[in-house]
Amino acid sequence: MIVDNINTVKKHIAAITPDAISFAELEESIRATESWLRNNILGNLLYDFIVAKKEANSDLVLVSKAERIISLHAFCAAVPQLNLILTAAGFAVTNNEKVAPASKERVADLRAGLKKQCADAVEDLLVFLEKESDCKELWETSPSYTLFTDSFLPTYMLFKNYAQLSEAVASIFPKCRLDFATLRGKMRSVMAGKIAGAIGKKLTDELLDAMNVNNLSEAQKKLLEPLRFALAAYTLGLNDDGDTFINQALSVIKENPDDFANSGLSFATQEWLDKPIINLC
C-alpha cells in the first residue's frame, strides 16, 4: 500500500484533529481508493513503482503526491459514515459535551472541498509524471494515458485549447482530467459519427495513426485543426459550431485534392467536394 498509516492521512487533511480517527476506520476506504488509483489512473507498473519508492524511502516528491490523492479521496468517501454508530434503535450520530456534530450543509461543503482538492492533486501528479522521464514511460502504459488514443483530442490540455467555454456549456465543461475522462463515451461517439461520417473512416484512421506516432504531414496538420475544433464543439453539444468547423475541414480537403486523393472519402463528402466553390466576398 502507498498509504498505510493514519499520520499520512492527517498530514494532507487539516480537518482531522489529533486522535479523531484511527487507520482501521479508514482502511477499507483507503484500499478501495488505492485500487481505483491503480486501475484508472496509474496502471499496475507505475503503482508498483511508487510502492517500491515508498518502501525504499526515495523519490519522496512522487510518493507524497500519490499519498495526497489517496488520503483526500479515501477520507471524502468515508465522511458520511464517520460519525454514525449503530444502536438498538438504529443509526445515531455521535456527540459529546465538547463537540457537536456538524450540520449537513457543513459536511457537504467539506466533501465538495475535498473533491476539488483531490481533482487538483490528480492533475498535479499527472503534470509531474509528464515531465519526469523516469516515470513517463511507466505512465504511458496506464489507462489514464492511453484513454483517448482513438480521439483527435487525446489529452485534457489539448481539449481545453480547442473547446469553446461559454455560459451555455459551463455546467458540463470538464474542470479537471477526471471530468475529462467521463467524456470518453461522448467523444468516441462523435469520432465515429460526426467526424468519420464527414470525412470517411479511412481518412479518420489515417489521421489518428499519424497523430499517435507524431508523423503528421503538413496537409494532415492543416486538416486536423478544424476537426479538433469540431470534435470539441460536438462533445459539448455545440452542434452548429461543430458543423461550421466540419465545413472548414471539407474546404481544406477540397483545396488540397492531391494530398487526400487516396483517403477513401465517404460518398457524402465526395458529393460535397464535387460542388463548385462559391466566393461570397
MARSERO-495836 format. One line per 5 residues: number of its first residue (from 1); their letters; for each residue z, y, x of C-alpha. Coordinates in nm, 4 decimals. Layout:
# MARSERO-495836
NUM	a	Z/Y/X ~ ...
//
This chain:
# MARSERO-495836
1	mivdn	0.0000/0.0000/0.0000 ~ -0.0599/0.3587/0.1028 ~ 0.2445/0.4890/-0.0873 ~ 0.5401/0.2513/-0.0540 ~ 0.8481/0.4718/-0.0897
6	intvk	0.9783/0.7430/-0.3194 ~ 1.0183/1.0004/-0.0414 ~ 0.6409/1.0130/-0.0014 ~ 0.6035/1.0938/-0.3710 ~ 0.8732/1.3624/-0.3572
11	khiaa	0.7003/1.5249/-0.0604 ~ 0.3973/1.6029/-0.2758 ~ 0.5645/1.6843/-0.6109 ~ 0.8101/1.9718/-0.6240 ~ 0.9201/1.8859/-0.9801
16	itpda	1.1121/1.5801/-0.8626 ~ 1.4752/1.6598/-0.7816 ~ 1.6850/1.4515/-0.5389 ~ 1.7895/1.1161/-0.6852 ~ 1.5942/1.1875/-1.0050
21	isfae	1.3830/0.8742/-0.9866 ~ 1.3547/0.5535/-0.7871 ~ 1.0479/0.3919/-0.6367 ~ 1.0945/0.0966/-0.8710 ~ 1.0450/0.3244/-1.1720
26	leesi	0.7084/0.4384/-1.0354 ~ 0.5915/0.1243/-0.8594 ~ 0.3782/-0.0090/-1.1442 ~ 0.2045/0.3274/-1.1843 ~ 0.1557/0.3602/-0.8079
31	rates	-0.0007/0.0140/-0.7817 ~ -0.2347/0.0937/-1.0711 ~ -0.3290/0.4229/-0.9064 ~ -0.3979/0.2611/-0.5699 ~ -0.6235/0.0095/-0.7463
36	wlrnn	-0.8044/0.2974/-0.9203 ~ -0.8447/0.4833/-0.5908 ~ -0.9776/0.1742/-0.4127 ~ -1.2198/0.0703/-0.6862 ~ -1.3520/0.4079/-0.7983
41	ilgnl	-1.3371/0.6417/-0.5013 ~ -1.2608/0.4948/-0.1594 ~ -1.4057/0.1462/-0.1735 ~ -1.2455/-0.1554/-0.0048 ~ -1.3404/-0.0734/0.3539
46	lydfi	-1.2128/0.2836/0.3534 ~ -0.8970/0.1911/0.1604 ~ -0.8124/-0.0791/0.4151 ~ -0.8904/0.1667/0.6962 ~ -0.6367/0.4176/0.5576
51	vakke	-0.3725/0.1476/0.5120 ~ -0.4229/0.0428/0.8740 ~ -0.3910/0.4040/0.9905 ~ -0.0680/0.4419/0.7932 ~ 0.0768/0.1252/0.9442
56	ansdl	-0.0218/0.2432/1.2913 ~ 0.1212/0.5897/1.2196 ~ -0.2071/0.7522/1.3240 ~ -0.4639/0.9839/1.1619 ~ -0.1849/1.1317/0.9537
61	vlvsk	-0.4044/1.4041/0.8032 ~ -0.6244/1.1435/0.6339 ~ -0.3241/0.9347/0.5291 ~ -0.1460/1.2385/0.3828 ~ -0.4486/1.3347/0.1740
66	aerii	-0.4624/0.9854/0.0234 ~ -0.0853/0.9837/-0.0332 ~ -0.1081/1.3123/-0.2223 ~ -0.3716/1.1789/-0.4638 ~ -0.1716/0.8634/-0.5328
71	slhaf	0.1568/1.0491/-0.5781 ~ 0.0139/1.3056/-0.8204 ~ -0.1917/1.0580/-1.0226 ~ 0.0844/0.7974/-1.0488 ~ 0.3564/1.0456/-1.1418
76	caavp	0.1335/1.2123/-1.4018 ~ 0.0595/0.8747/-1.5615 ~ 0.4288/0.7836/-1.5680 ~ 0.5659/1.1143/-1.7016 ~ 0.5604/1.0269/-2.0761
81	qlnli	0.7886/0.7261/-2.0208 ~ 1.0241/0.8596/-1.7559 ~ 1.2882/0.9992/-1.9921 ~ 1.2700/0.7245/-2.2547 ~ 1.5218/0.4420/-2.2954
86	ltaag	1.5170/0.1537/-2.5403 ~ 1.8253/0.1319/-2.7631 ~ 1.9222/-0.0945/-3.0526 ~ 1.7926/0.1764/-3.2849 ~ 1.4623/0.2161/-3.0994
91	favtn	1.3422/0.4513/-2.8254 ~ 1.5565/0.7536/-2.7401 ~ 1.5327/1.0456/-2.4973 ~ 1.7883/1.0529/-2.2187 ~ 2.0181/1.3528/-2.1883
96	nekva	2.3340/1.4584/-2.0091 ~ 2.5709/1.7545/-2.0001 ~ 2.3865/1.9428/-1.7255 ~ 2.0192/1.8798/-1.8008 ~ 1.8449/1.8749/-2.1380
101	paske	1.5068/1.7115/-2.1968 ~ 1.2049/1.9383/-2.1626 ~ 1.0020/2.0275/-2.4709 ~ 0.6725/1.8549/-2.5466 ~ 0.4928/2.1752/-2.4511
106	rvadl	0.6569/2.1893/-2.1076 ~ 0.5789/1.8232/-2.0432 ~ 0.2186/1.8810/-2.1496 ~ 0.1952/2.1795/-1.9149 ~ 0.3417/1.9703/-1.6328
111	raglk	0.0886/1.6915/-1.6845 ~ -0.2002/1.9394/-1.7048 ~ -0.0865/2.0938/-1.3766 ~ -0.0556/1.7518/-1.2130 ~ -0.4051/1.6533/-1.3288
116	kqcad	-0.5509/1.9746/-1.1860 ~ -0.3698/1.9215/-0.8555 ~ -0.4890/1.5612/-0.8432 ~ -0.8519/1.6598/-0.9047 ~ -0.8250/1.9232/-0.6305
121	avedl	-0.6692/1.6643/-0.3986 ~ -0.9558/1.4203/-0.4593 ~ -1.2099/1.6923/-0.3854 ~ -1.0183/1.7912/-0.0715 ~ -1.0186/1.4306/0.0518
126	lvfle	-1.3897/1.3776/-0.0120 ~ -1.4861/1.7029/0.1607 ~ -1.2740/1.5877/0.4558 ~ -1.4500/1.2495/0.4609 ~ -1.7932/1.4130/0.4631
131	kesdc	-1.7010/1.5999/0.7812 ~ -1.5217/1.3218/0.9688 ~ -1.7695/1.0919/1.1441 ~ -1.5060/0.8188/1.1903 ~ -1.4645/0.7928/0.8140
136	kelwe	-1.8061/0.8882/0.6798 ~ -1.9769/0.5541/0.7422 ~ -1.6958/0.3748/0.5604 ~ -1.7056/0.6229/0.2748 ~ -2.0827/0.5749/0.2383
141	tspsy	-2.0074/0.2162/0.1257 ~ -1.7791/0.3386/-0.1532 ~ -1.8548/0.3661/-0.5274 ~ -1.7975/0.7431/-0.5231 ~ -2.0594/0.7978/-0.2536
146	tlftd	-2.3271/0.5724/-0.3982 ~ -2.2639/0.6546/-0.7635 ~ -2.5679/0.8760/-0.8141 ~ -2.8346/0.7401/-0.5760 ~ -3.0577/0.6956/-0.8826
151	sflpt	-3.0425/1.0682/-0.9587 ~ -3.2095/1.3796/-0.8181 ~ -2.8614/1.5355/-0.8096 ~ -2.6547/1.2765/-0.6198 ~ -2.3555/1.4957/-0.5351
156	ymlfk	-2.1245/1.7317/-0.7194 ~ -2.2011/2.0181/-0.4819 ~ -2.5756/1.9761/-0.5390 ~ -2.5248/1.9656/-0.9154 ~ -2.3341/2.2955/-0.9050
161	nyaql	-2.6210/2.4551/-0.7114 ~ -2.8722/2.3748/-0.9859 ~ -2.6663/2.3794/-1.3063 ~ -2.6538/2.6988/-1.5105 ~ -2.2930/2.7767/-1.6042
166	seava	-2.2574/2.9740/-1.9260 ~ -2.0126/3.0089/-2.2141 ~ -2.2228/2.7616/-2.4136 ~ -2.1580/2.4779/-2.1658 ~ -1.8252/2.5842/-2.0159
171	sifpk	-1.6318/2.3144/-2.2009 ~ -1.8459/2.0298/-2.0622 ~ -1.9330/2.1733/-1.7217 ~ -1.7763/1.9460/-1.4539 ~ -1.4917/2.1234/-1.2770
176	crldf	-1.4492/1.8657/-1.0011 ~ -1.6028/1.5485/-0.8638 ~ -1.4049/1.3307/-1.1048 ~ -1.5523/1.5222/-1.4006 ~ -1.8964/1.4918/-1.2422
181	atlrg	-1.8612/1.1135/-1.2233 ~ -1.8228/1.0995/-1.6023 ~ -2.1753/1.2430/-1.6383 ~ -2.3389/0.9411/-1.4754 ~ -2.4470/0.7788/-1.8018
186	kmrsv	-2.5967/1.1019/-1.9320 ~ -2.7811/1.1711/-1.6068 ~ -2.9257/0.8205/-1.5930 ~ -3.0487/0.8642/-1.9492 ~ -3.2142/1.1948/-1.8599
191	magki	-3.3727/1.0474/-1.5466 ~ -3.5189/0.7528/-1.7416 ~ -3.6164/0.9523/-2.0487 ~ -3.6949/1.3165/-1.9838 ~ -3.7845/1.3053/-1.6133
196	agaig	-3.9717/0.9745/-1.5903 ~ -4.1219/1.0452/-1.9308 ~ -4.2703/1.3674/-1.7990 ~ -4.3947/1.2706/-1.4521 ~ -4.4040/0.8901/-1.4773
201	kkltd	-4.1694/0.6221/-1.3458 ~ -4.3725/0.5578/-1.0295 ~ -4.3557/0.9188/-0.9137 ~ -3.9878/0.9393/-1.0121 ~ -3.9105/0.6329/-0.7985
206	ellda	-4.1188/0.7672/-0.5090 ~ -3.9196/1.0908/-0.5101 ~ -3.5870/0.9052/-0.5267 ~ -3.6813/0.6719/-0.2420 ~ -3.7950/0.9585/-0.0188
211	mnvnn	-3.4893/1.1686/-0.1077 ~ -3.2410/0.8899/-0.0347 ~ -3.3806/0.8364/0.3168 ~ -3.4279/1.2109/0.3777 ~ -3.8059/1.1779/0.4171
216	lseaq	-3.9477/1.4121/0.1540 ~ -4.2909/1.5651/0.2158 ~ -4.3355/1.9389/0.1661 ~ -4.5172/1.8753/-0.1628 ~ -4.2370/1.6468/-0.2817
221	kklle	-3.9750/1.9076/-0.1914 ~ -4.1651/2.1677/-0.3927 ~ -4.1818/1.9354/-0.6938 ~ -3.8184/1.8299/-0.6662 ~ -3.6868/2.1855/-0.7088
226	plrfa	-3.7795/2.2378/-1.0765 ~ -3.6995/1.8727/-1.1526 ~ -3.3444/1.9231/-1.0271 ~ -3.3039/2.2323/-1.2439 ~ -3.4426/2.0319/-1.5381
231	laayt	-3.2035/1.7405/-1.4784 ~ -2.9022/1.9724/-1.4663 ~ -3.0117/2.1566/-1.7805 ~ -3.0769/1.8426/-1.9863 ~ -2.7465/1.6891/-1.8714
236	lglnd	-2.5606/1.9920/-2.0060 ~ -2.7562/1.9856/-2.3319 ~ -2.9720/2.2902/-2.2490 ~ -3.2927/2.1272/-2.3678 ~ -3.5055/2.4414/-2.3933
241	dgdtf	-3.4230/2.5302/-2.0331 ~ -3.4957/2.1714/-1.9324 ~ -3.8383/2.1856/-2.0980 ~ -3.9152/2.5085/-1.9131 ~ -3.8354/2.3530/-1.5760
246	inqal	-4.0361/2.0379/-1.6609 ~ -4.3378/2.2593/-1.7268 ~ -4.2821/2.4248/-1.3891 ~ -4.2774/2.0803/-1.2269 ~ -4.6005/1.9822/-1.4007
251	svike	-4.7564/2.3048/-1.2751 ~ -4.6649/2.2053/-0.9203 ~ -4.8433/1.8720/-0.9693 ~ -5.1455/2.0458/-1.1178 ~ -5.1658/2.2916/-0.8300
256	npddf	-5.1393/2.0127/-0.5699 ~ -5.3564/1.7297/-0.7128 ~ -5.4313/1.5640/-0.3770 ~ -5.0607/1.5190/-0.2975 ~ -4.9910/1.3307/-0.6216
261	ansgl	-5.3252/1.1590/-0.6839 ~ -5.1854/0.8064/-0.6464 ~ -4.8469/0.8584/-0.8065 ~ -4.9145/0.6753/-1.1331 ~ -4.8661/0.9739/-1.3629
266	sfatq	-4.7916/0.8962/-1.7253 ~ -5.0665/0.9337/-1.9870 ~ -4.8920/1.2334/-2.1412 ~ -4.8627/1.4007/-1.8022 ~ -5.2256/1.3352/-1.7147
271	ewldk	-5.3315/1.4740/-2.0520 ~ -5.1269/1.7893/-1.9837 ~ -5.2749/1.8216/-1.6354 ~ -5.6275/1.7983/-1.7698 ~ -5.5772/2.1180/-1.9695
276	piinl	-5.7070/2.4376/-1.8069 ~ -5.4540/2.6772/-1.6577 ~ -5.4204/2.9849/-1.8777 ~ -5.3423/3.3049/-1.6903 ~ -5.1136/3.5105/-1.9130
281	c	-5.0857/3.8021/-1.6709
//
